[in-house]
Amino acid sequence: MRTWIGFIAMCLGMSMAVLDIQIVASSFTTIQDWFHVSSDQLSWIQTGYLMAEVIAIPLTGWLTRALSLRWMFSVATLGFTLASLACAACTEMAPFIALRVVQGFCGGMLIPGVFTSVFAMMPEKSRVTATALAGTMAVIAPTVGPAIGGYLTEHYSWHMIFLINLVPGLLVSAAVARFVRLGEPDLKELRRIDYVAIAMAAAFLGTLELVLKEAPKHDWQGAFVYGCILVCFVTGSGAIWRSLFSPHPFVDLRRFRERTFTLGCVLSFVLGLGLYGSVYLLALFLGLIREHSPLEIGTIMIVSGAAQLLTAPLAAMLEVRVDARLLTAVGYGMFACGLIANGFTTFRTDYDGLFWPQALRGAAVMLCILPATRLALDTLNPVGVADGSALFNLMRNLGGAIGIAVVDTIIGQRTPMHAAALGVRLQAGDASAAAFVGLPTQFFHGHDMGPTSQAMRDFAEPLVRRAALVQSFNDAWIVIGVLFALSLLVVPFMKLRPSPMGPGT
């Protein structure tokens, strides 16, 4: 009983960390209004969290050995809870983003900690049940995240999406400290951690985000851009060098010598790009274009999560019966179709038009995760599975953070271009452009707009900006969808380890 109480508490802590990745999605525009910032700064809310998780995931093993699973998890949960409280108290965007980084760093340790506990804490006869419980909570949390965030923001305030972590976080931290008894701290492990590599990796990820988001705005020129590129290159090269040649590497990059594992990490990176990029894009579209309330945004976005939850049992059943490469191809193909289908929206597109693309992506998620994970990790020796799993999962978070930055760049760069092109077409009297923008088409007959052109321009300007923003969203959807489709090219080159029970098992 003591073991199960501790394990359930750990699962609750993990679900809090997973929930907080997506719970803010439906509240982006509300948070933007509160802090009085531009929309392109909103992506830091997600990327800061994801980048911190990238650092935390491989560090979890070291800290578990140094502090024991009990104290690592308890302290990380407490840190996550206190960071959540501080987020709710913020009045400026900069400290808010910094605290999201702290949240992500602490939360990033909770997910691998739970799945470590399945094998380290639970008796063998209970492991299937424990794994199913942990997996279910990991799936449900992001499914309901946007809806919960929308409800809390609309009926209370956006601060509540962080304050709800306070009571369960303190209870989980106390319960894990009380009921989990596994291993003893070995503080000598702290001396073996490559802190220089961690600092370099953190600097690399931070400057990489700056380069991806800011350099295009400055045409890739200027002292700031050159400085960020230099720091990014130097710290990235240094982190890679130390990870390759250190006797105790922070991240064991030598796992990339295995071709199938490397290709699996490529798929994991692309999946992160699509998973987090699509949530970010859809939330912005519903907030900026459709001007929905947070609760309406959360209700619309729950379609993808519901489809994922409903199809998860089918995906789990197929995963042990069908060639993993075929399932991976089907999953990534479906996700690509769901992304590209969103690339043809207009400013009028709403729940009905967004339903099937979301359903496709949601149904595809587990078909992307389960077989690709098996393909990637099956070829590693038992000793390397733990490190390989950490590297495989951090690639998904890295893909998400970079994907969101790329989405921001596409929106920022393409919107003015689309606005200019639409303006030219309207000046020429293009009725189809007028219909797309939302202007009355009877004023456009294939010739210059004449003496009313100035008045019409004043009326049309905000509508043109909105339509241009929609077109840039469509560009981003299609770019991500094409990347997903291209990722299918790696699947035939992945090796499938033969089942010891023979074909068809």
PAVO-896727 format. One record per atom (N, C-alpha, C): y, x, z; residue in one letter. Coordinates in steps of 0.1 Angstrom, whole numbers, plus 2048, in hexadecimal, padded with zeros to 3 digits. Each point is the difference from the previous one (the first is absolute). Example, Ala and Ser with C-alpha at 12.3 -4.5 7.8 and 13.67 -1.06 7.14 Angstrom:
residues 2
7C788484Ea 80C7F7800a 80C809800a 80B7FC7F9s 80B809800s 80B7F8808s 
This chain:
residues 505
7F4808800m 80C7F8800m 80D809800m 80080A808r 80B809801r 8038067F2r 7F58047F9t 8028067F2t 8067F67F7t 7FB7F4800w 8057F67F7w 80F7FC803w 8047FF80Ci 80E7FD804i 80980B7FAi 7FC80D802g 80780B7FBg 8018007F1g 7F57FD7F9f 8008007F2f 8087F47FAf 7FF7F4806i 8097F57FBi 80E803802i 80480780Ba 80E804802a 8048097F6a 7F880A7FCm 8038097F5m 8027F97F3m 7F77F67FDc 8027F87F4c 80D7F97FFc 8047FA80Cl 80D7FA801l 80C8097FDl 7FF80C806g 80A80A7FDg 8018047F1g 7F48027FAm 8008037F2m 8067F57F8m 7FD7F3803s 8057F57F8s 8107FF801s 80580480Cm 80F801801m 80580A7F7m 7FA80C7FFa 80580A7F7a 7FF7FC7F1a 7F57FA7FCv 7FF7FB7F2v 8097F57FEv 8027F7809l 8097F57FFl 80E8047FDl 80580B807d 80E8047FFd 8038077F3d 7F68037F8i 8048057F3i 8057F57F7i 7FB7F4801q 8037F57F7q 8097F5807q 80180080Di 8077F5807i 80E8007FDi 80680B7FCv 80E8017FDv 8037FC7F2v 7F67FE7F7a 8037FE7F2a 8087F37FEa 7FC7F5806s 8087F47FEs 80E7FF806s 80380B808s 80D800806s 80980B7FBs 7FD8057F4f 80880B7FAf 80F7FC7FFf 8027F57FAt 80E7FC7FDt 8087FC80Dt 7F97FB80At 8067FD80Dt 80480D807t 7F780A7FFi 80380D806i 80B8077F9i 8007FE7F2q 80B8067F8q 80E7FA805q 8007F3802d 80D7FA804d 80480480Ed 7F6802808w 80480480Ew 80680E801w 7FA8097F8f 80580E800f 80B8037F6f 8037F67F7h 80A8017F6h 7FD80C7F7h 7F48017FBv 7FD80B7F7v 7FC7FB7F2v 8008097F6s 7FC7FC7F3s 7F17FE7FFs 7FB7F87F6s 7F27FD7FFs 7F780C7FEs 80680B7F9d 7F880C7FEd 7FC80880Cd 8077FD80Bq 7FD80680Dq 7F47FA807q 7FD7F47FCl 7F57F8807l 7F38077FFl 7FD8077F5s 7F38067FEs 7FD80A80Bs 80A806807w 7FD80A80Aw 7F97F980Cw 8017F3801i 7F97F980Bi 7F18017FFi 7FC8007F3q 7F28017FDq 7FB80F7FEq 8088077F9t 7FC80E7FCt 80080980Dt 80A7FE809g 80080880Cg 7F47FE808g 7FB7F3801y 7F47FD808y 7F48067F9y 7FF7FF7F3l 7F48057F8l 7FF80F800l 80C8067FFm 80080F800m 7FC80680Dm 8047F980Ba 7FC80580Da 7F17FE802a 7FA7F57FBe 7F27FE801e 7F880B7F8e 8068057F5v 7FA80B7F9v 7FE80C808v 80A803809i 7FF80B809i 7F67FD80Bi 8017F4805a 7F87FD80Ca 7F17FF7FEa 7FC7FB7F4i 7F27FE7FDi 7F780C802i 80480C7F9p 7F880C802p 80180680Ep 80B7FD806l 80380680El 7F87F980Bl 7FB7F47FCt 7F97F880At 7F3807806t 7F98067F7g 7F4807805g 80380B80Ag 80A8087FDw 80480A809w 8047FB80Ew 8087F57FFl 8057FB80Dl 7F57F8808l 7F67FB7F8t 7F57FA807t 7F880A808t 7FE80C7F9r 7F880A807r 80980680Cr 80D8017FEa 80880680Aa 8027F780Ca 8037F37FEl 8037F780Bl 7F57F7804l 7F67FF7F7s 7F57F6801s 8047F37F9s 7F67F97FBl 8037F37F9l 8087F7809l 7FC7FF80Dr 8077F7809r 80F803801r 80480C803w 80E803802w 8088017F3w 7F98047F5m 8078007F3m 8047F27FDm 7F77F7801f 8027F27FCf 80A7F9809f 7FF80380Ds 8097F980As 80E8057FEs 80280D7FEv 80D8067FFv 8067FC7F3v 7F88007F5a 8067FC7F3a 8047F1800a 7F87F7806t 8047F2801t 80D7FE808t 80180880Bl 80C7FF808l 80C8057F8l 7FE80B7F9g 80B8057F7g 8047F67F5g 7F67F97FAf 8037F67F6f 8077F4806f 7FD7FC80Ct 8067F5807t 80E803803t 80380C806l 80E803804l 8088027F3l 7FB8057F6a 8078017F3a 8047F37FBa 7F67F6801s 8037F27FCs 80C7FA807s 80080280El 80B7FB808l 80D8077FCl 80080D7FDa 80C8067FCa 8057FC7F2a 7F67FD7F7c 8047FA7F3c 8087F3802c 7FC7F8809a 8067F3802a 80E802806a 80380B806a 80D802807a 80A8077F7a 7FB8047F4c 8098087F7c 80C7F87FAc 80B8067FFt 80C7FA7FAt 8048087F3t 7F980B7FDe 8038087F4e 7F48037F9e 8018017F2m 7F48027F8m 7F980D802m 80880B802a 7FA80D801a 7F680280Ca 8047FC80Cp 7F780080Bp 7F47F77FFp 8037F57F9f 7F57F67FDf 7F58067F8f 8048077F5i 7F68077F8i 7F980B807i 807808809a 7FA80A807a 7F57FB80Aa 8037F4806l 7F77FA809l 7F47FA7F8l 8027FC7F4r 7F57FB7F7r 7F680C7FEr 80680C7FEv 7F880C7FFv 7F780280Cv 8067FF80Cv 7F980180Cv 7F57F6801v 8037F37FCq 7F67F6800q 7F58037F7q 8038057F4g 7F58037F6g 7F880C805g 80680A806f 7F880B805f 7F67FC80Bf 8057F880Ac 7F77FB80Ac 7F67F77FBc 8047F67F7g 7F77F77FBg 7F68067F7g 80380B7F9g 7F78067F7g 7F4806807g 80180380Dm 7F4805808m 7F77F5804m 8057F3801l 7F87F5805l 7F47FC7F7l 8038007F3i 7F67FB7F6i 7F4809800i 80180D7FEp 7F4809800p 7FA80180Ep 8087FE80Bg 7FB80080Dg 7F67F5802g 8037F47FBv 7F67F5802v 7F38037F9v 8018057F3f 7F38027F9f 7F880C805f 807809807t 7F980B807t 7F97FA80Ct 8067F7806s 7FA7FA80Cs 7F37F87FDs 7FF7FB7F4v 7F47F87FCv 7F4809802v 80180D7FBf 7F5809801f 7FF80880Df 80B802806a 80080880Ca 7FE7F880Da 8047F3800m 7FF7F880Cm 7F47F6800m 7FE7FA7F4m 7F77F5800m 7F18047FEm 7F77F9807p 7F28037FEp 7FC7FC7F1p 7F68077FBe 7FD7FE7F2e 7FD7F17FCe 7FA7F9809k 7FD7F27FDk 80D7F77FFk 80B805805s 80C7F8800s 80A8057F6s 7FD80A7F8r 8098067F7r 8047F67F4r 7F67F97FBv 8037F77F5v 80A7F5805v 7FE7FA80Bt 8097F6806t 80E806802t 80080C806a 80D807803a 8088037F3a 7F88057F6t 8078037F3t 8057F37FAt 7F97F5800a 8047F37FBa 80C7FB807a 80180180Dl 80B7FC808l 80D8087FCl 7FE80D800a 80C8097FDa 8047FD7F1a 7F77FF7F7g 8047FD7F2g 8077F37FEg 7FB7F6807t 8067F27FFt 80E801805t 80280680Cm 80E801805m 8098087F8m 7FB80B7F9a 8088087F7a 8047F87F4a 7F77F77FBv 8047F87F4v 8097F4804v 7FE7FA80Bi 8087F4804i 80E804802i 80280B807a 80E804804a 80A8007F4a 7FD8087F6p 80A8007F4p 8007F27F9p 7F57F9801t 8007F37F9t 80B7F6806t 80080080Dv 80A7F6806v 80D807804v 80180D7FDg 80D807804g 80C7FA7FBg 8027FE7F2p 80C7FB7FBp 8047F2806p 7F57F7801a 8037F3805a 80480080Fa 7FA809808i 80480180Ei 80E805801i 80380B7F8g 80E805800g 80A7F67FCg 7FD7F87F5g 8097F67FCg 8037F580Ag 7F57FC807y 8027F680Ay 80880580By 7FD80C805l 80880580Cl 80F8027FCl 8028057F4t 80E8037FCt 8087F37FEt 7F97F67FAe 8087F47FEe 8027F880Ce 7F67FF809h 8027F880Ch 80680780Ch 80080D800y 80580880By 80A80A7FAy 7FC80C7FDs 80880A7F9s 7F680B7FBs 8058097F8w 7F780B7FBw 7FC80980Bw 80880080Bh 7FC80980Bh 7F27FC806h 7FD7F37FEm 7F37FC806m 7F48067F9m 8018047F4i 7F48067F9i 7FC80D806i 80A806808f 7FC80C808f 7FE7FD80Ef 8077F7806l 7FE7FC80El 7F37FA803l 7F97FA7F6i 7F37FA803i 7F680B803i 80380D7FDn 7F680A803n 80080580En 80B7FB807l 80280680El 7F57FC80Al 7FD7F4802v 7F57FC809v 7F38047FCv 7FB7FD7F4p 7F28047FCp 7FF810800p 80B8077FCg 80080E800g 7FE80680Dg 8077FB80Al 7FE80580El 7F27FD805l 7FB7F47FDl 7F37FC805l 7F58087FAl 8018037F2v 7F78087FAv 80080F805v 80B805802s 80180E806s 7FA80180Ds 8027F6809a 7FA80080Da 7F17FD800a 7FC7F77F7a 7F27FD7FFa 7F880C7FBa 8058077F6v 7F980B7FAv 7FF80B80Bv 80B803807a 7FF80A80Ba 7F77FC80Ba 7FE7F3802r 7F77FC80Br 7F27FF7FCr 7FD7FB7F4f 7F27FD7FDf 7F980A7F6f 8088077F9v 7F980A7F6v 7FD80D808v 7F4804800r 7FB80C807r 7F88087F5r 8078097F9l 7F98077F6l 80680E7FEl 7F880A804g 80580E7FEg 80A80480Ag 80280D801e 80A806809e 80A8077F8e 80D800805p 80A8077F9p 7FD80F7FFp 8038067F5d 7FF80F7FEd 80D8057FBd 809803808l 80E8037FCl 80080D7F8l 7F6808800k 7FF80C7F8k 8017FC7F1k 7FC7F47FCe 8017FC7F2e 80E7FF7FBe 8097FE809l 80E7FF7FDl 80580D7FAl 7FA80B804r 80480E7FBr 7FB8027F2r 7F67F97FCr 7FA8027F3r 8077F87F5r 8097F6804i 8077F87F6i 80A8097F9i 8007FF7F3d 80A8077F7d 80D7F9800d 80880380Ay 80D7F9801y 8098037F4y 7FF80C7FBv 8098047F5v 7FC7F87F3v 7F37FE7FEa 7FC7F87F5a 8057F2801a 7FF7FA80Ci 8057F3803i 80F7FE7FDi 80780A805a 80F8007FEa 8038017F1a 7F98087F9m 8028027F1m 7FC7F37F9m 7F57FA804a 7FC7F47F9a 80A7F4803a 8057FF80Ca 80A7F6803a 80D8027F8a 80480D7FFa 80C8037F8a 7FE7FD7F1a 7F48047FBf 7FD7FD7F2f 8007F17FDf 7FA7F8809l 7FF7F27FDl 80E7F9801l 80880580Ag 80E7FB801g 8098037F4g 7FF80D7FCt 8098047F5t 7FA7FA7F2t 7F37FE7FFl 7FB7FA7F5l 8057F27FEl 8017F880Be 8057F37FFe 80F8007FCe 80880A806l 80E8017FCl 8018037F1l 7F88097FBv 8018047F2v 7FD7F47F7v 7F57F8804l 7FC7F57F7l 80B7F5801l 8067FE80Bk 80A7F5801k 80E8047FCk 80480C803e 80E8047FFe 8038087F3e 7F78087FCa 8028097F4a 8047F87F3a 7F97F57FDp 8037F87F4p 80F7FB801p 8057FC80Ck 80D7FB801k 80B80B7FCk 7FC80D801h 80980B7FDh 7FC8077F4h 7F87F97F7d 7FB8067F4d 7F980D802d 7F980280Bw 7F980C804w 80980C800w 80C7FE803q 80980C801q 80880080Dq 80680B803g 80880180Cg 7F980880Bg 808806809a 7FB80980Ba 7F67F9809a 8037F3803f 7F77F9809f 7F27FE7FAf 8007FC7F3v 7F37FE7F9v 7F980D7FFv 80680B7FCy 7FA80D7FEy 7FA80480Ey 8087FE80Ag 7FC80480Dg 7F37F9805g 8007F37FDc 7F47F8804c 7F48047F8c 8028037F3i 7F58047F8i 7FA80D805i 80980A803l 7FC80D805l 7F87FF80Dl 8067F880Av 7F97FE80Dv 7F27F97FEv 8007F67F7c 7F47F97FDc 7F580A7FAc 8048087F7f 7F780A7FAf 7FB80A80Af 809806807v 7FC80B80Av 7F77FA80Bv 8047F5806t 7F87FB80Bt 7F37FA7FBt 8007FA7F4g 7F37FB7FBg 7F780B7FDg 80580B7F9s 7F780B7FDs 7FB80780Ds 80980180Ag 7FC80680Dg 7F57F8807g 8027F2800a 7F67F8806a 7F28017F9a 8018007F3i 7F38017F8i 7F980E803i 80880A800w 7FB80E802w 7F980180Ew 8077FB80Ar 7FA80180Dr 7F37F7802r 8017F47F9s 7F47F7800s 7F48067F9s 8038087F6l 7F58077F9l 7FA80C807l 808807807f 7FC80D805f 7FF80280Ff 8057F6807s 7FF80080Es 7F27FE805s 7FC80780Bp 7F27FE805p 7FF7F2806p 80B7FA804h 7FF7F3806h 80B7F77F9h 7FE7FC7F3p 80A7FA7F9p 8047F2805p 80D7FD7FFf 8057F3804f 7F97F57F7f 8008027F3v 7F97F87F7v 7F78097F7v 7F37FD800d 7F78097F9d 8007FC7F1d 8098077F9l 8017FD7F1l 7F58067F8l 7F7808807r 7F58057F8r 7F67F57FDr 8017F4806r 7F87F57FCr 8027FC7F1r 80C8037FBf 8037FD7F2f 7F88087F6f 7F8809804r 7F78077F7r 7F57F77FBr 7FD7F5807e 7F67F67FCe 8077F67F7e 7FB8007F3r 8077F87F6r 8007F1803r 7F57FA804t 8007F2803t 8097FC80Bt 80080980Bf 8097FD80Bf 80F8017FBf 80380A7F8t 80E8017FBt 8047F47F8t 7F77FB7F7l 8037F57F8l 8017F3809l 7F880080Bg 8017F5809g 80E7FF807g 80580C803c 80D801806c 80B7FC7F6c 7FE8037F4v 80A7FB7F5v 8007F1801v 7F47FA800l 8007F1801l 8067FB80Cl 7FE80780Cs 8067FC80Cs 80F800800s 80580B7F9f 80F8017FFf 8057F57F7f 7FA7FD7F5v 8057F57F8v 7FF7F3807v 7F57FD807l 7FF7F4808l 80C7FE80Al 80380B807g 80B800809g 80D7FC7F9g 8028067F4l 80C7FD7F8l 8017F27FDl 7F47FA7FCg 8007F27FCg 8017F680Cg 7F980380Bl 8007F880Cl 80E7FF806l 80680B803y 80C800807y 80C7FD7F7y 7FF8067F4g 80A7FD7F6g 8027F17FCg 7F47F97FFs 8017F27FCs 8057F880Bs 7FD80380Dv 8057F880Bv 810802801v 80480D7FEy 80E803800y 8087F97F5y 7FA8007F4l 8077FA7F4l 8007F1802l 7F57FA804l 8007F1801l 80A7FB80Bl 80080780Ba 8097FD80Ba 80F8007FCa 80380B7F8l 80E8017FBl 8037F67F6l 7F77FD7F7f 8027F57F6f 8037F3807f 7F87FC809l 8017F3807l 80D800808l 80480B806g 80C800808g 80D8017F8g 8008097F6l 80C8037F8l 8027F77F5l 7F67FC7F9i 8017F87F4i 7FE7F1803i 7F57FC808r 7FE7F2803r 8087FC80Cr 80580A808e 8087FD80Ce 7F87F780Ae 7F4803802h 7F87F8809h 80280580Eh 7FD7F780As 80180480Es 7F4809803s 80180780Cp 7F4809803p 7F37F8802p 8007F4805l 7F47F8802l 7FB7FC7F2l 8087FC7F7e 7FC7FD7F2e 7FA80C7F9e 80680B802i 7FA80D7FAi 7F3802806i 7FE80080Dg 7F3802806g 7F67F67FCg 8037F47FEt 7F77F57FCt 7FB8037F2t 8098047F7i 7FC8037F2i 7F780C7FFi 80480A808m 7F980D7FFm 7F2800807m 7FD7F5807i 7F37FF807i 7F57FE7F6i 8037FC7F4v 7F67FD7F6v 7F780C7FEv 80680C7FEs 7F880C7FDs 7F780380Cs 8057FF80Cg 7F880380Cg 7F57F6801g 8027F37FEa 7F67F6801a 7F58037F6a 8048037F4a 7F58037F5a 7F880C804a 80680A806q 7F980C805q 7F67FC80Bq 8057F8809l 7F77FC80Bl 7F47F87FBl 8037F77F7l 7F57F77FBl 7F68087F8l 80480A7F8t 7F78077F8t 7F980C806t 80580480Ca 7FA80C807a 7F17FF802a 7FA7F4805p 7F2800801p 7F88027F3p 8057FA7F5l 7FA8027F3l 80180F7FCl 80B806802a 80180E7FCa 7F7809808a 7FE7FD80Da 7F7807809a 7F17FE7FBa 7FD7F47FCm 7F27FE7FBm 7FE8077F3m 8097FF7F7l 7FF8077F3l 80080F801l 80780580Ae 80180F801e 7F3807802e 7F67F9806v 7F3807802v 7F67FC7F6v 8047F87F6r 7F67FB7F6r 8048047F1r 80D8047FEv 8058027F3v 80580F7FFv 7FE8067F4d 80580D7FEd 80F801805d 80380A808a 80D801806a 80B8037F5a 7FC8077F6r 80A8037F5r 8047F37F9r 7F67F77FEl 8037F37F9l 8097F8809l 7FD7FF80Dl 8087F8809l 80E806801l 80180D800t 80D806801t 8087FD7F3t 7FA8007F5a 8077FD7F3a 8047F1800a 7F87F7805v 8047F2800v 80B7FE80Av 80080680Cg 80A7FF809g 80E8057FCg 80080C7FAy 80C8067FBy 8057F97F4y 7F77FB7F8g 8047F87F4g 8077F3804g 7FA7F980Am 8067F4805m 80E802806m 80180B808f 80D803806f 80A8037F6f 7FC8077F5a 80A8047F6a 8047F37F9a 7F77F67FDc 8047F47FAc 80A7F8809c 7FD80080Dg 8097F9809g 80E806800g 80180D7FFl 80D807800l 8077FD7F3l 7F98027F5i 8077FE7F3i 8047F17FEi 7F87F7805a 8047F27FFa 80D7FD806a 80380780Bn 80D7FE807n 80C8067F8n 7FD8087F5g 80A8067F8g 8077F77F6g 7FD7F3801f 8067F77F6f 8077F5808f 80680380Bt 8067F5808t 80F7FE7FBt 8057F5804t 80F7FD7FEt 8067FD80Dt 80D7FD800f 8067FD80Df 7FB7F2805f 7FA7F97F8r 7FA7F3804r 7F2800806r 7F980C7FEt 7F2801805t 8007FF80Ft 7F67F7804d 7FF7FE80Fd 7F17FF803d 7FD7F980Ay 7F27FF806y 7F57FE7F5y 8027F67F7d 7F67FD7F6d 7FE80C7F7d 80B8067FBg 7FF80B7F7g 7FB80D806g 80180180Dl 7FC80C808l 7F27FF805l 7FA7F4800f 7F47FD807f 7F48087FAf 7FE7FF7F3w 7F48067FAw 80080F800w 80C8067FDp 80180F801p 7FD80580Ep 8057F980Aq 7FD80380Eq 7F17FF803q 7FA7F47FCa 7F27FE802a 7F780A7FAa 8048057F4l 7F880A7F9l 80180D808l 80B804804r 80280C808r 7F880080Dr 8027F4807g 7F97FF80Dg 7F18007FEg 7FA7F97F6a 7F28007FEa 7FB80E7FCa 8088087FAa 7FC80E7FCa 80080A80Aa 8087FE80Bv 80280B80Av 7F3806805v 7F77F7806m 7F4806805m 7F68067F6m 8017FB7F3l 7F98067F5l 80580D7FDl 80D803803c 80680D7FEc 7FC80980Bc 8007FB80Di 7FF80980Bi 7F1804803i 7F77F6801l 7F2803804l 7F98097F7l 7FE7FD7F3p 7F98097F7p 80680D7FEp 80D8017FFa 80780D7FEa 7FE80980Ca 8017FA80Ct 7FD80880Ct 7F2805800t 7F67F87FCr 7F3805800r 7FE80B7F6r 8067FE7F4l 7FF80B7F6l 80680D804l 80B7FF807a 80780C804a 7F980780Ba 7FB7F980Al 7FA80780Cl 7F18027FFl 7F97F97F7d 7F28027FFd 7FC80F7FCd 8098067F8t 7FC80D7FBt 80380C80At 8077FC80Bl 80380A80Al 7F480280Al 7FF80C805n 7F580280An 8057F980Dn 7F67FD809p 8037F980Cp 80B806809p 80180D800v 80A807808v 80E7FD7FAv 8017FF7F3g 80D7FE7FAg 8057F27FEg 7F87F6804v 8037F27FEv 80D7FC808v 80180580Da 80B7FC808a 80D8057FAa 80180D7FCd 80C8067FAd 8027F97F3d 7F67FE7F8g 8017FA7F3g 8067F1801g 7FB7F980As 8057F2802s 80F800804s 804809808a 80E801804a 8098037F4a 7FB80A7F8l 8088047F4l 8007F47F6l 7F57F97FEf 7FF7F57F7f 80A7F5804f 8007FD80Dn 8097F5805n 80F804800n 80380D803l 80E8047FFl 8057FF7F2l 7F88037F6m 8047FF7F2m 8057F27FDm 7F97F6806r 8057F27FDr 80E7FE806r 80280580Cn 80E7FE806n 80A8087F8n 7FC80C7FCl 8098097F8l 8047F87F3l 7F67FA7F9g 8027F97F4g 80A7F4803g 7FE7FA80Bg 8097F5803g 80F804802g 80280B808a 80D805802a 8078057F3a 7F88077F8i 8068057F3i 8027F47F7i 7F77F6800g 8017F57F7g 80D7F8803g 8037FE80Di 80C7F8803i 80C8087FCi 80080D801a 80C8087FCa 8017FF7F1a 7F58007F8v 8017FF7F2v 8057F27FCv 7FC7F6807v 8057F27FDv 80F7FF802v 80480680Bd 80F800803d 8078077F4d 7FB80B7FCt 8068087F5t 8017F87F3t 7F57F97FDi 7FF7F87F4i 80B7F5801i 8007F980Bi 80A7F5802i 80E8057FFi 80380B807g 80E806800g 8048057F2g 7F78067F8q 8048057F3q 7FF7F67F5q 7F77F7801r 7FF7F77F4r 8097F4801r 8047FC80Ct 8097F4801t 80D8017F8t 80880B802p 80C8017F8p 7FD8007F1p 7F58067FCm 7FD8017F2m 7FD7F27FAm 7F87F8808h 7FD7F37FBh 80D7F7800h 80980280Aa 80C7F8801a 8098037F4a 80180D7FCa 8088037F4a 7FA7FA7F3a 7F28017FFa 7FA7FB7F4a 8017F0800a 7FF7FA80Bl 8027F1800l 80F7FC7FCl 809808805g 80E7FE7FDg 8038017F1g 7FA80A7FAv 8018017F1v 7FA7F47F9v 7F57FC804r 7F97F47FAr 8087F3802r 8067FF80Bl 8087F4803l 80C8007F8l 80780B7FFq 80C8027F8q 7FD7FC7F1q 7F48037FCa 7FC7FD7F2a 7FB7F17FEa 8007F980Bg 7FD7F2800g 7F17FD7FFg 7F8809807d 7F27FE800d 7FB7F580Ad 7FC7F57FAa 7FC7F5808a 7F4803809a 7F68087FCs 7F5803808s 80480880Cs 8098097FEa 80580880Ba 8087F780Aa 8077F67FBa 8077F7809a 7F67F8808a 7F57FC7FAa 7F67F8807a 7FA80880Ba 7FD80D7FDf 7FA80980Af 80980280Cf 80D8017FDv 80A80380Av 8027F3809v 7FF7F47F9g 8037F4807g 80D7F97FCg 8058047F4l 80C7FB7FBl 7FD7F47F7l 80A7F77FEp 7FD7F57F7p 8008057F1p 7F57FD7F9t 7FE8067F3t 8097FA7F5t 8067F4803q 8087FA7F6q 80D8087FCq 804809809f 80B8087FDf 7FD80D7F8f 7F48027FDf 7FB80C7F9f 7FA7FC7F2f 8078047F6h 7FB7FC7F2h 7FF80C7F7h 7FD80B805g 7FF80C7F7g 80C8067FBg 80C7FD807h 80C8077FCh 80880380Dh 80B8077FFd 80880480Bd 8057F4807d 80180180Em 8047F4808m 80E7FC7FEm 8098077FAg 80D7FB7FCg 80A80080Cg 8097F7800p 80B80080Ap 7FB7FE80Ep 7F47FA802t 7FC7FD80Et 7F780C805t 7FF80B7F9s 7F780A804s 80380680Es 80D802803q 80480680Dq 7FB7F680Bq 8037F47FFa 7FC7F680Aa 7F1800802a 7FA8007F4m 7F17FF800m 7FA80D807m 80780C7FDr 7FB80C806r 8017FF810r 80B7FB804d 8027FF80Fd 7F57F7806d 7FD7F57F9f 7F67F7805f 7F28067FFf 7FE8087F5a 7F28057FDa 7FD80C808a 80A808805e 7FD80D806e 7F680080Be 8017F780Ap 7F580080Bp 7F27FC7FAp 8007F77F6l 7F47FC7FAl 7F980B7F8l 8098087FAv 7FA80B7F8v 7FB80B80Av 80680280Br 7FB80A80Ar 7F37FB805r 7FF7F3803r 7F37FB805r 7F58017F5r 8037FD7F4a 7F68017F5a 7FC80F7FEa 80A809801a 7FD80E7FEa 7F780580Ba 8027FB80Cl 7F880480Bl 7F17FB7FEl 7FF7F37FBv 7F37FB7FDv 7F98097F6v 8078047F6q 7F98097F5q 7FC80D806q 808805809s 7FC80D806s 7F47FE80As 7FF7F5806f 7F47FD808f 7F47FF7F7f 8027FA7F4n 7F57FF7F7n 7FB80D7FBn 80A8097FEd 7FD80E7FBd 7F780780Bd 8047FE80Da 7F880680Aa 7F27FB801a 7FF7F37FFw 7F27F9800w 7F88067F5w 8058017F5i 7F88057F4i 7FD80F801i 809808805v 7FD80E802v 7F580280Av 8007F980Bi 7F580180Ai 7F37FB7FAi 8017F57F9g 7F47FA7F9g 7FA80A7F6g 8088067F8v 7FB80A7F7v 7F980C807v 80680480Bl 7FA80B807l 7F37FC806l 7FF7F4804f 7F37FB805f 7F68007F4f 8047FB7F5a 7F77FF7F4a 7FB80F7FCa 80A809800l 7FC80E7FDl 7F780680Al 8007FC80Cs 7F780680As 7F27FC7FDs 7FD7F67F8l 7F37FD7FDl 7F980B7F8l 8088097FAl 7FB80B7F8l 7F880A808l 80380080Dv 7F880A808v 7F37FB805v 7FE7F37FFv 7F37FA806v 7F48067F9v 7FF8017F3p 7F48057FAp 7FC80E804p 80A808805f 7FD80E803f 7FC80280Ff 7FF7F5807m 7FB80080Em 7F17FF800m 7FA809809k 7F1800801k 7FC7F680Bk 7F57F97FDl 7FB7F680Al 7F3807806l 80080280Dr 7F5805807r 7F47F77FFr 7F48047FBp 7F57F7800p 7FC7FA80Dp 7FD7F4801s 7FC7F980Ds 7F2806803s 7FE80380Dp 7F2805804p 7F67F57FFp 8047F37FEm 7F77F57FFm 7FD7FC7F2m 8068087F7g 7FE7FD7F2g 80A7F77F9g 8007FE7F3p 8097F87F9p 8017F2805p 80C7FB7FFg 8027F2803g 8017FC80Fg 80080B809t 8017FD80Et 80E803805t 
